[in-house]
């Protein structure tokens, strides 16, 4: 039982750290030339902003909606 509790706590901590790191990355449009409106978290202004994603590459600071961006990154520095 203690193992299960430790596993759950470590997994939760890992997700929290990943979210914070993800939210500090700059927006990256990627190398392709498609036009997808996505959102990234701007850690300087602590808000989500729209950017154009080309469809490939880029990084993990990319969300389909502003709400998804805020849910993942609200409270990140």
PDB file of N, CA, C and O in Angstrom:
ATOM      1  N   UNK A   1       0.820  -1.197   0.000  1.00  0.00           N
ATOM      2  CA  UNK A   1       0.000   0.000   0.000  1.00  0.00           C
ATOM      3  C   UNK A   1       0.868   1.267   0.000  1.00  0.00           C
ATOM      4  O   UNK A   1       0.554   2.238  -0.688  1.00  0.00           O
ATOM      5  N   UNK A   2       1.943   1.252   0.763  1.00  0.00           N
ATOM      6  CA  UNK A   2       2.842   2.405   0.802  1.00  0.00           C
ATOM      7  C   UNK A   2       3.490   2.630  -0.567  1.00  0.00           C
ATOM      8  O   UNK A   2       3.707   3.768  -0.983  1.00  0.00           O
ATOM      9  N   UNK A   3       3.794   1.525  -1.260  1.00  0.00           N
ATOM     10  CA  UNK A   3       4.381   1.639  -2.596  1.00  0.00           C
ATOM     11  C   UNK A   3       3.418   2.358  -3.532  1.00  0.00           C
ATOM     12  O   UNK A   3       3.824   3.233  -4.298  1.00  0.00           O
ATOM     13  N   UNK A   4       2.151   1.988  -3.469  1.00  0.00           N
ATOM     14  CA  UNK A   4       1.146   2.610  -4.328  1.00  0.00           C
ATOM     15  C   UNK A   4       1.027   4.103  -4.029  1.00  0.00           C
ATOM     16  O   UNK A   4       0.956   4.920  -4.947  1.00  0.00           O
ATOM     17  N   UNK A   5       1.004   4.450  -2.767  1.00  0.00           N
ATOM     18  CA  UNK A   5       0.923   5.857  -2.372  1.00  0.00           C
ATOM     19  C   UNK A   5       2.148   6.632  -2.862  1.00  0.00           C
ATOM     20  O   UNK A   5       2.019   7.739  -3.385  1.00  0.00           O
ATOM     21  N   UNK A   6       3.323   6.053  -2.694  1.00  0.00           N
ATOM     22  CA  UNK A   6       4.553   6.700  -3.151  1.00  0.00           C
ATOM     23  C   UNK A   6       4.536   6.877  -4.670  1.00  0.00           C
ATOM     24  O   UNK A   6       4.954   7.915  -5.184  1.00  0.00           O
ATOM     25  N   UNK A   7       4.054   5.866  -5.379  1.00  0.00           N
ATOM     26  CA  UNK A   7       3.975   5.934  -6.838  1.00  0.00           C
ATOM     27  C   UNK A   7       3.049   7.062  -7.285  1.00  0.00           C
ATOM     28  O   UNK A   7       3.385   7.828  -8.188  1.00  0.00           O
ATOM     29  N   UNK A   8       1.893   7.158  -6.655  1.00  0.00           N
ATOM     30  CA  UNK A   8       0.923   8.203  -7.009  1.00  0.00           C
ATOM     31  C   UNK A   8       1.507   9.589  -6.729  1.00  0.00           C
ATOM     32  O   UNK A   8       1.355  10.499  -7.544  1.00  0.00           O
ATOM     33  N   UNK A   9       2.166   9.755  -5.597  1.00  0.00           N
ATOM     34  CA  UNK A   9       2.757  11.049  -5.258  1.00  0.00           C
ATOM     35  C   UNK A   9       3.872  11.433  -6.228  1.00  0.00           C
ATOM     36  O   UNK A   9       3.951  12.587  -6.648  1.00  0.00           O
ATOM     37  N   UNK A  10       4.723  10.496  -6.584  1.00  0.00           N
ATOM     38  CA  UNK A  10       5.815  10.775  -7.515  1.00  0.00           C
ATOM     39  C   UNK A  10       5.283  11.111  -8.907  1.00  0.00           C
ATOM     40  O   UNK A  10       5.796  12.009  -9.576  1.00  0.00           O
ATOM     41  N   UNK A  11       4.256  10.390  -9.336  1.00  0.00           N
ATOM     42  CA  UNK A  11       3.657  10.654 -10.640  1.00  0.00           C
ATOM     43  C   UNK A  11       3.033  12.046 -10.668  1.00  0.00           C
ATOM     44  O   UNK A  11       3.189  12.779 -11.644  1.00  0.00           O
ATOM     45  N   UNK A  12       2.337  12.405  -9.611  1.00  0.00           N
ATOM     46  CA  UNK A  12       1.713  13.730  -9.530  1.00  0.00           C
ATOM     47  C   UNK A  12       2.762  14.832  -9.548  1.00  0.00           C
ATOM     48  O   UNK A  12       2.582  15.850 -10.216  1.00  0.00           O
ATOM     49  N   UNK A  13       3.842  14.636  -8.829  1.00  0.00           N
ATOM     50  CA  UNK A  13       4.917  15.622  -8.799  1.00  0.00           C
ATOM     51  C   UNK A  13       5.558  15.762 -10.172  1.00  0.00           C
ATOM     52  O   UNK A  13       5.865  16.871 -10.609  1.00  0.00           O
ATOM     53  N   UNK A  14       5.759  14.647 -10.847  1.00  0.00           N
ATOM     54  CA  UNK A  14       6.347  14.665 -12.185  1.00  0.00           C
ATOM     55  C   UNK A  14       5.461  15.443 -13.158  1.00  0.00           C
ATOM     56  O   UNK A  14       5.969  16.224 -13.962  1.00  0.00           O
ATOM     57  N   UNK A  15       4.161  15.241 -13.095  1.00  0.00           N
ATOM     58  CA  UNK A  15       3.225  15.961 -13.963  1.00  0.00           C
ATOM     59  C   UNK A  15       3.275  17.453 -13.663  1.00  0.00           C
ATOM     60  O   UNK A  15       3.257  18.266 -14.587  1.00  0.00           O
ATOM     61  N   UNK A  16       3.337  17.822 -12.402  1.00  0.00           N
ATOM     62  CA  UNK A  16       3.402  19.232 -12.014  1.00  0.00           C
ATOM     63  C   UNK A  16       4.675  19.888 -12.548  1.00  0.00           C
ATOM     64  O   UNK A  16       4.617  20.983 -13.108  1.00  0.00           O
ATOM     65  N   UNK A  17       5.806  19.237 -12.380  1.00  0.00           N
ATOM     66  CA  UNK A  17       7.073  19.789 -12.860  1.00  0.00           C
ATOM     67  C   UNK A  17       7.060  19.888 -14.376  1.00  0.00           C
ATOM     68  O   UNK A  17       7.509  20.891 -14.930  1.00  0.00           O
ATOM     69  N   UNK A  18       6.550  18.857 -15.064  1.00  0.00           N
ATOM     70  CA  UNK A  18       6.478  18.876 -16.521  1.00  0.00           C
ATOM     71  C   UNK A  18       5.614  20.044 -16.991  1.00  0.00           C
ATOM     72  O   UNK A  18       5.977  20.740 -17.939  1.00  0.00           O
ATOM     73  N   UNK A  19       4.475  20.264 -16.337  1.00  0.00           N
ATOM     74  CA  UNK A  19       3.584  21.357 -16.729  1.00  0.00           C
ATOM     75  C   UNK A  19       4.277  22.703 -16.577  1.00  0.00           C
ATOM     76  O   UNK A  19       4.157  23.566 -17.446  1.00  0.00           O
ATOM     77  N   UNK A  20       5.001  22.887 -15.477  1.00  0.00           N
ATOM     78  CA  UNK A  20       5.681  24.155 -15.263  1.00  0.00           C
ATOM     79  C   UNK A  20       6.771  24.375 -16.303  1.00  0.00           C
ATOM     80  O   UNK A  20       6.910  25.482 -16.822  1.00  0.00           O
ATOM     81  N   UNK A  21       7.546  23.337 -16.617  1.00  0.00           N
ATOM     82  CA  UNK A  21       8.588  23.466 -17.633  1.00  0.00           C
ATOM     83  C   UNK A  21       7.971  23.752 -18.996  1.00  0.00           C
ATOM     84  O   UNK A  21       8.449  24.613 -19.734  1.00  0.00           O
ATOM     85  N   UNK A  22       6.924  23.037 -19.321  1.00  0.00           N
ATOM     86  CA  UNK A  22       6.232  23.186 -20.601  1.00  0.00           C
ATOM     87  C   UNK A  22       5.752  24.623 -20.789  1.00  0.00           C
ATOM     88  O   UNK A  22       5.831  25.177 -21.886  1.00  0.00           O
ATOM     89  N   UNK A  23       5.266  25.206 -19.729  1.00  0.00           N
ATOM     90  CA  UNK A  23       4.647  26.523 -19.807  1.00  0.00           C
ATOM     91  C   UNK A  23       5.653  27.663 -19.898  1.00  0.00           C
ATOM     92  O   UNK A  23       5.261  28.807 -20.130  1.00  0.00           O
ATOM     93  N   UNK A  24       6.925  27.381 -19.722  1.00  0.00           N
ATOM     94  CA  UNK A  24       7.938  28.430 -19.822  1.00  0.00           C
ATOM     95  C   UNK A  24       8.637  28.437 -21.178  1.00  0.00           C
ATOM     96  O   UNK A  24       9.463  29.311 -21.440  1.00  0.00           O
ATOM     97  N   UNK A  25       8.319  27.481 -22.037  1.00  0.00           N
ATOM     98  CA  UNK A  25       8.932  27.421 -23.364  1.00  0.00           C
ATOM     99  C   UNK A  25       8.387  28.535 -24.257  1.00  0.00           C
ATOM    100  O   UNK A  25       7.222  28.910 -24.129  1.00  0.00           O
ATOM    101  N   UNK A  26       9.206  29.061 -25.149  1.00  0.00           N
ATOM    102  CA  UNK A  26       8.709  30.073 -26.093  1.00  0.00           C
ATOM    103  C   UNK A  26       7.834  29.411 -27.154  1.00  0.00           C
ATOM    104  O   UNK A  26       7.971  28.211 -27.397  1.00  0.00           O
ATOM    105  N   UNK A  27       6.941  30.163 -27.789  1.00  0.00           N
ATOM    106  CA  UNK A  27       6.133  29.562 -28.857  1.00  0.00           C
ATOM    107  C   UNK A  27       7.023  29.215 -30.047  1.00  0.00           C
ATOM    108  O   UNK A  27       7.919  29.980 -30.405  1.00  0.00           O
ATOM    109  N   UNK A  28       6.772  28.069 -30.650  1.00  0.00           N
ATOM    110  CA  UNK A  28       7.525  27.660 -31.840  1.00  0.00           C
ATOM    111  C   UNK A  28       6.546  27.261 -32.925  1.00  0.00           C
ATOM    112  O   UNK A  28       5.757  26.333 -32.745  1.00  0.00           O
ATOM    113  N   UNK A  29       6.591  27.951 -34.042  1.00  0.00           N
ATOM    114  CA  UNK A  29       5.684  27.670 -35.159  1.00  0.00           C
ATOM    115  C   UNK A  29       6.001  26.366 -35.862  1.00  0.00           C
ATOM    116  O   UNK A  29       5.125  25.787 -36.505  1.00  0.00           O
ATOM    117  N   UNK A  30       7.227  25.891 -35.756  1.00  0.00           N
ATOM    118  CA  UNK A  30       7.628  24.673 -36.445  1.00  0.00           C
ATOM    119  C   UNK A  30       8.076  24.973 -37.865  1.00  0.00           C
ATOM    120  O   UNK A  30       8.048  26.118 -38.315  1.00  0.00           O
ATOM    121  N   UNK A  31       8.490  23.921 -38.563  1.00  0.00           N
ATOM    122  CA  UNK A  31       9.073  24.090 -39.895  1.00  0.00           C
ATOM    123  C   UNK A  31       8.067  24.005 -41.035  1.00  0.00           C
ATOM    124  O   UNK A  31       8.357  24.452 -42.145  1.00  0.00           O
ATOM    125  N   UNK A  32       6.903  23.444 -40.784  1.00  0.00           N
ATOM    126  CA  UNK A  32       5.909  23.290 -41.853  1.00  0.00           C
ATOM    127  C   UNK A  32       5.146  24.597 -42.075  1.00  0.00           C
ATOM    128  O   UNK A  32       5.253  25.532 -41.281  1.00  0.00           O
ATOM    129  N   UNK A  33       4.388  24.649 -43.148  1.00  0.00           N
ATOM    130  CA  UNK A  33       3.767  25.910 -43.560  1.00  0.00           C
ATOM    131  C   UNK A  33       2.242  25.918 -43.493  1.00  0.00           C
ATOM    132  O   UNK A  33       1.601  26.740 -44.147  1.00  0.00           O
ATOM    133  N   UNK A  34       1.662  25.021 -42.719  1.00  0.00           N
ATOM    134  CA  UNK A  34       0.209  25.036 -42.545  1.00  0.00           C
ATOM    135  C   UNK A  34      -0.175  26.243 -41.678  1.00  0.00           C
ATOM    136  O   UNK A  34       0.696  26.968 -41.198  1.00  0.00           O
ATOM    137  N   UNK A  35      -1.465  26.450 -41.484  1.00  0.00           N
ATOM    138  CA  UNK A  35      -1.939  27.575 -40.680  1.00  0.00           C
ATOM    139  C   UNK A  35      -2.935  27.049 -39.657  1.00  0.00           C
ATOM    140  O   UNK A  35      -4.122  26.899 -39.948  1.00  0.00           O
ATOM    141  N   UNK A  36      -2.434  26.769 -38.450  1.00  0.00           N
ATOM    142  CA  UNK A  36      -3.286  26.322 -37.349  1.00  0.00           C
ATOM    143  C   UNK A  36      -3.186  27.355 -36.236  1.00  0.00           C
ATOM    144  O   UNK A  36      -2.092  27.650 -35.753  1.00  0.00           O
ATOM    145  N   UNK A  37      -4.318  27.900 -35.834  1.00  0.00           N
ATOM    146  CA  UNK A  37      -4.312  28.823 -34.707  1.00  0.00           C
ATOM    147  C   UNK A  37      -4.260  28.008 -33.423  1.00  0.00           C
ATOM    148  O   UNK A  37      -5.162  27.221 -33.135  1.00  0.00           O
ATOM    149  N   UNK A  38      -3.200  28.205 -32.663  1.00  0.00           N
ATOM    150  CA  UNK A  38      -2.979  27.511 -31.393  1.00  0.00           C
ATOM    151  C   UNK A  38      -2.699  28.553 -30.324  1.00  0.00           C
ATOM    152  O   UNK A  38      -2.607  29.747 -30.608  1.00  0.00           O
ATOM    153  N   UNK A  39      -2.567  28.085 -29.095  1.00  0.00           N
ATOM    154  CA  UNK A  39      -2.292  28.973 -27.975  1.00  0.00           C
ATOM    155  C   UNK A  39      -1.044  28.518 -27.242  1.00  0.00           C
ATOM    156  O   UNK A  39      -0.771  27.323 -27.133  1.00  0.00           O
ATOM    157  N   UNK A  40      -0.293  29.485 -26.744  1.00  0.00           N
ATOM    158  CA  UNK A  40       0.866  29.198 -25.904  1.00  0.00           C
ATOM    159  C   UNK A  40       0.754  30.036 -24.640  1.00  0.00           C
ATOM    160  O   UNK A  40       0.075  31.063 -24.622  1.00  0.00           O
ATOM    161  N   UNK A  41       1.427  29.588 -23.581  1.00  0.00           N
ATOM    162  CA  UNK A  41       1.421  30.332 -22.335  1.00  0.00           C
ATOM    163  C   UNK A  41       2.610  31.280 -22.321  1.00  0.00           C
ATOM    164  O   UNK A  41       3.755  30.850 -22.461  1.00  0.00           O
ATOM    165  N   UNK A  42       2.339  32.562 -22.154  1.00  0.00           N
ATOM    166  CA  UNK A  42       3.377  33.580 -22.040  1.00  0.00           C
ATOM    167  C   UNK A  42       3.654  33.775 -20.553  1.00  0.00           C
ATOM    168  O   UNK A  42       2.877  34.420 -19.850  1.00  0.00           O
ATOM    169  N   UNK A  43       4.765  33.216 -20.079  1.00  0.00           N
ATOM    170  CA  UNK A  43       5.059  33.246 -18.646  1.00  0.00           C
ATOM    171  C   UNK A  43       5.426  34.648 -18.157  1.00  0.00           C
ATOM    172  O   UNK A  43       5.345  34.912 -16.957  1.00  0.00           O
ATOM    173  N   UNK A  44       5.827  35.548 -19.050  1.00  0.00           N
ATOM    174  CA  UNK A  44       6.122  36.926 -18.638  1.00  0.00           C
ATOM    175  C   UNK A  44       4.853  37.685 -18.271  1.00  0.00           C
ATOM    176  O   UNK A  44       4.845  38.475 -17.327  1.00  0.00           O
ATOM    177  N   UNK A  45       3.787  37.443 -19.017  1.00  0.00           N
ATOM    178  CA  UNK A  45       2.522  38.137 -18.782  1.00  0.00           C
ATOM    179  C   UNK A  45       1.495  37.263 -18.072  1.00  0.00           C
ATOM    180  O   UNK A  45       0.401  37.721 -17.743  1.00  0.00           O
ATOM    181  N   UNK A  46       1.858  35.990 -17.834  1.00  0.00           N
ATOM    182  CA  UNK A  46       0.994  35.024 -17.142  1.00  0.00           C
ATOM    183  C   UNK A  46      -0.383  34.918 -17.787  1.00  0.00           C
ATOM    184  O   UNK A  46      -1.414  34.957 -17.116  1.00  0.00           O
ATOM    185  N   UNK A  47      -0.365  34.783 -19.099  1.00  0.00           N
ATOM    186  CA  UNK A  47      -1.602  34.624 -19.851  1.00  0.00           C
ATOM    187  C   UNK A  47      -1.329  33.777 -21.087  1.00  0.00           C
ATOM    188  O   UNK A  47      -0.175  33.543 -21.446  1.00  0.00           O
ATOM    189  N   UNK A  48      -2.380  33.327 -21.724  1.00  0.00           N
ATOM    190  CA  UNK A  48      -2.247  32.547 -22.951  1.00  0.00           C
ATOM    191  C   UNK A  48      -2.485  33.450 -24.153  1.00  0.00           C
ATOM    192  O   UNK A  48      -3.362  34.314 -24.132  1.00  0.00           O
ATOM    193  N   UNK A  49      -1.699  33.242 -25.189  1.00  0.00           N
ATOM    194  CA  UNK A  49      -1.797  34.055 -26.399  1.00  0.00           C
ATOM    195  C   UNK A  49      -1.869  33.148 -27.617  1.00  0.00           C
ATOM    196  O   UNK A  49      -1.344  32.035 -27.617  1.00  0.00           O
ATOM    197  N   UNK A  50      -2.528  33.645 -28.650  1.00  0.00           N
ATOM    198  CA  UNK A  50      -2.660  32.887 -29.891  1.00  0.00           C
ATOM    199  C   UNK A  50      -1.382  33.029 -30.710  1.00  0.00           C
ATOM    200  O   UNK A  50      -0.744  34.082 -30.705  1.00  0.00           O
ATOM    201  N   UNK A  51      -1.014  31.957 -31.416  1.00  0.00           N
ATOM    202  CA  UNK A  51       0.065  32.005 -32.398  1.00  0.00           C
ATOM    203  C   UNK A  51      -0.268  31.039 -33.521  1.00  0.00           C
ATOM    204  O   UNK A  51      -1.148  30.191 -33.375  1.00  0.00           O
ATOM    205  N   UNK A  52       0.422  31.161 -34.626  1.00  0.00           N
ATOM    206  CA  UNK A  52       0.188  30.287 -35.775  1.00  0.00           C
ATOM    207  C   UNK A  52       1.191  29.144 -35.735  1.00  0.00           C
ATOM    208  O   UNK A  52       2.403  29.360 -35.705  1.00  0.00           O
ATOM    209  N   UNK A  53       0.664  27.923 -35.736  1.00  0.00           N
ATOM    210  CA  UNK A  53       1.478  26.710 -35.741  1.00  0.00           C
ATOM    211  C   UNK A  53       1.467  26.137 -37.149  1.00  0.00           C
ATOM    212  O   UNK A  53       0.410  26.012 -37.767  1.00  0.00           O
ATOM    213  N   UNK A  54       2.640  25.791 -37.652  1.00  0.00           N
ATOM    214  CA  UNK A  54       2.777  25.300 -39.015  1.00  0.00           C
ATOM    215  C   UNK A  54       2.390  23.854 -39.232  1.00  0.00           C
ATOM    216  O   UNK A  54       2.245  23.425 -40.377  1.00  0.00           O
ATOM    217  N   UNK A  55       2.216  23.083 -38.158  1.00  0.00           N
ATOM    218  CA  UNK A  55       1.751  21.710 -38.311  1.00  0.00           C
ATOM    219  C   UNK A  55       2.759  20.627 -37.993  1.00  0.00           C
ATOM    220  O   UNK A  55       2.384  19.458 -37.902  1.00  0.00           O
ATOM    221  N   UNK A  56       4.032  20.975 -37.821  1.00  0.00           N
ATOM    222  CA  UNK A  56       5.018  19.960 -37.438  1.00  0.00           C
ATOM    223  C   UNK A  56       6.111  20.605 -36.588  1.00  0.00           C
ATOM    224  O   UNK A  56       6.302  21.821 -36.591  1.00  0.00           O
ATOM    225  N   UNK A  57       6.813  19.748 -35.868  1.00  0.00           N
ATOM    226  CA  UNK A  57       7.870  20.181 -34.949  1.00  0.00           C
ATOM    227  C   UNK A  57       7.271  21.096 -33.878  1.00  0.00           C
ATOM    228  O   UNK A  57       6.178  20.814 -33.387  1.00  0.00           O
ATOM    229  N   UNK A  58       7.934  22.152 -33.512  1.00  0.00           N
ATOM    230  CA  UNK A  58       7.460  22.998 -32.424  1.00  0.00           C
ATOM    231  C   UNK A  58       7.843  22.405 -31.081  1.00  0.00           C
ATOM    232  O   UNK A  58       8.747  21.574 -31.000  1.00  0.00           O
ATOM    233  N   UNK A  59       7.158  22.830 -30.027  1.00  0.00           N
ATOM    234  CA  UNK A  59       7.420  22.285 -28.696  1.00  0.00           C
ATOM    235  C   UNK A  59       6.105  22.024 -27.967  1.00  0.00           C
ATOM    236  O   UNK A  59       5.030  22.117 -28.559  1.00  0.00           O
ATOM    237  N   UNK A  60       6.199  21.699 -26.681  1.00  0.00           N
ATOM    238  CA  UNK A  60       5.007  21.307 -25.925  1.00  0.00           C
ATOM    239  C   UNK A  60       4.199  22.475 -25.379  1.00  0.00           C
ATOM    240  O   UNK A  60       3.141  22.253 -24.791  1.00  0.00           O
ATOM    241  N   UNK A  61       4.654  23.695 -25.550  1.00  0.00           N
ATOM    242  CA  UNK A  61       3.865  24.851 -25.118  1.00  0.00           C
ATOM    243  C   UNK A  61       2.937  25.245 -26.266  1.00  0.00           C
ATOM    244  O   UNK A  61       3.052  26.325 -26.847  1.00  0.00           O
ATOM    245  N   UNK A  62       2.017  24.336 -26.571  1.00  0.00           N
ATOM    246  CA  UNK A  62       1.071  24.518 -27.688  1.00  0.00           C
ATOM    247  C   UNK A  62      -0.242  23.845 -27.293  1.00  0.00           C
ATOM    248  O   UNK A  62      -0.267  22.666 -26.941  1.00  0.00           O
ATOM    249  N   UNK A  63      -1.319  24.602 -27.355  1.00  0.00           N
ATOM    250  CA  UNK A  63      -2.620  24.110 -26.929  1.00  0.00           C
ATOM    251  C   UNK A  63      -3.662  24.430 -27.990  1.00  0.00           C
ATOM    252  O   UNK A  63      -3.553  25.434 -28.693  1.00  0.00           O
ATOM    253  N   UNK A  64      -4.666  23.579 -28.102  1.00  0.00           N
ATOM    254  CA  UNK A  64      -5.726  23.779 -29.093  1.00  0.00           C
ATOM    255  C   UNK A  64      -6.651  24.936 -28.738  1.00  0.00           C
ATOM    256  O   UNK A  64      -7.180  25.607 -29.625  1.00  0.00           O
ATOM    257  N   UNK A  65      -6.844  25.171 -27.444  1.00  0.00           N
ATOM    258  CA  UNK A  65      -7.748  26.237 -27.010  1.00  0.00           C
ATOM    259  C   UNK A  65      -7.098  27.073 -25.910  1.00  0.00           C
ATOM    260  O   UNK A  65      -6.175  26.621 -25.232  1.00  0.00           O
ATOM    261  N   UNK A  66      -7.586  28.277 -25.747  1.00  0.00           N
ATOM    262  CA  UNK A  66      -7.101  29.131 -24.666  1.00  0.00           C
ATOM    263  C   UNK A  66      -7.440  28.520 -23.313  1.00  0.00           C
ATOM    264  O   UNK A  66      -6.645  28.602 -22.377  1.00  0.00           O
ATOM    265  N   UNK A  67      -8.617  27.909 -23.205  1.00  0.00           N
ATOM    266  CA  UNK A  67      -9.012  27.272 -21.946  1.00  0.00           C
ATOM    267  C   UNK A  67      -8.073  26.133 -21.572  1.00  0.00           C
ATOM    268  O   UNK A  67      -7.715  25.986 -20.403  1.00  0.00           O
ATOM    269  N   UNK A  68      -7.670  25.323 -22.554  1.00  0.00           N
ATOM    270  CA  UNK A  68      -6.739  24.219 -22.283  1.00  0.00           C
ATOM    271  C   UNK A  68      -5.386  24.763 -21.838  1.00  0.00           C
ATOM    272  O   UNK A  68      -4.742  24.195 -20.955  1.00  0.00           O
ATOM    273  N   UNK A  69      -4.963  25.850 -22.445  1.00  0.00           N
ATOM    274  CA  UNK A  69      -3.709  26.497 -22.077  1.00  0.00           C
ATOM    275  C   UNK A  69      -3.760  26.991 -20.632  1.00  0.00           C
ATOM    276  O   UNK A  69      -2.842  26.743 -19.850  1.00  0.00           O
ATOM    277  N   UNK A  70      -4.820  27.680 -20.292  1.00  0.00           N
ATOM    278  CA  UNK A  70      -4.968  28.199 -18.933  1.00  0.00           C
ATOM    279  C   UNK A  70      -5.068  27.078 -17.908  1.00  0.00           C
ATOM    280  O   UNK A  70      -4.506  27.180 -16.818  1.00  0.00           O
ATOM    281  N   UNK A  71      -5.777  26.015 -18.251  1.00  0.00           N
ATOM    282  CA  UNK A  71      -5.920  24.885 -17.330  1.00  0.00           C
ATOM    283  C   UNK A  71      -4.570  24.236 -17.044  1.00  0.00           C
ATOM    284  O   UNK A  71      -4.312  23.806 -15.919  1.00  0.00           O
ATOM    285  N   UNK A  72      -3.715  24.163 -18.050  1.00  0.00           N
ATOM    286  CA  UNK A  72      -2.414  23.513 -17.882  1.00  0.00           C
ATOM    287  C   UNK A  72      -1.385  24.423 -17.221  1.00  0.00           C
ATOM    288  O   UNK A  72      -0.499  23.948 -16.511  1.00  0.00           O
ATOM    289  N   UNK A  73      -1.497  25.717 -17.449  1.00  0.00           N
ATOM    290  CA  UNK A  73      -0.403  26.611 -17.060  1.00  0.00           C
ATOM    291  C   UNK A  73      -0.757  27.681 -16.038  1.00  0.00           C
ATOM    292  O   UNK A  73       0.143  28.370 -15.558  1.00  0.00           O
ATOM    293  N   UNK A  74      -2.001  27.849 -15.690  1.00  0.00           N
ATOM    294  CA  UNK A  74      -2.365  28.885 -14.716  1.00  0.00           C
ATOM    295  C   UNK A  74      -1.579  28.667 -13.432  1.00  0.00           C
ATOM    296  O   UNK A  74      -1.549  27.562 -12.889  1.00  0.00           O
ATOM    297  N   UNK A  75      -0.957  29.705 -12.962  1.00  0.00           N
ATOM    298  CA  UNK A  75      -0.152  29.608 -11.754  1.00  0.00           C
ATOM    299  C   UNK A  75       1.317  29.343 -12.037  1.00  0.00           C
ATOM    300  O   UNK A  75       2.129  29.372 -11.113  1.00  0.00           O
ATOM    301  N   UNK A  76       1.681  29.087 -13.286  1.00  0.00           N
ATOM    302  CA  UNK A  76       3.090  28.875 -13.634  1.00  0.00           C
ATOM    303  C   UNK A  76       3.812  30.209 -13.663  1.00  0.00           C
ATOM    304  O   UNK A  76       3.220  31.246 -13.963  1.00  0.00           O
ATOM    305  N   UNK A  77       5.098  30.167 -13.348  1.00  0.00           N
ATOM    306  CA  UNK A  77       5.899  31.402 -13.368  1.00  0.00           C
ATOM    307  C   UNK A  77       6.677  31.501 -14.640  1.00  0.00           C
ATOM    308  O   UNK A  77       7.409  32.470 -14.842  1.00  0.00           O
TER     309      UNK A  77
END
